[in-house]
Amino acid sequence: MWAGIWIDGRFSAAAALLDEVAADDPPVAPEHDPPLPPKKPRRSAVFPAGVQSGADFRMRPRTLVFARSEGYCEIMATGCHLTADAVISRVPRRGDGDASTLFAVCQECAITLQRMDSQMIYHLGYRLDSVSDAAATPMLWRQKHRLLLDARGGLRDPSVLASSERPEAHEINDAAFWIAST
């Protein structure tokens, strides 16, 4: 067999067919205008805004956290499973509270947080001293954004804080690198 043609000892009968295939000119692609350059990525990120509802409608905080996380881990450290396996509190020994005190994690990221240096875990906003600090303390969300978690399950840019209260950009990047390298 050669080039998809079964010869079976009768090469002289197949030689003419093989010569015809070999003699064909290769196809030439028609000329086109060069492709357009790719569009620049948009710099504005859209974050979940939280539940927009009347005061009489209340959802459980854990439900709001799962809605905010869209079923994905909100830490995303090295080795992350990407799934929201559990909801944990930012305030130690307090499993309750509103959605600003809770976040979704996978099993691997929960273990990473347990092993993390206590100063770093507070610096990144994964742990807080009190429930009252939750709405004003940004958290490193998905290793990319330093965001405020609100009580309705939404995310906000911390630029609403006074500039003296905001962390410096290099501190955020150093912290993100530290988690990724552990």
Summary of the structure (lengths in Angstrom):
residues: 182
radius of gyration: 28.7
end to end distance: 56.8
largest distance: 91.4
contacts: 439
relative contact order: 0.14
helix: 34%
strand: 12%
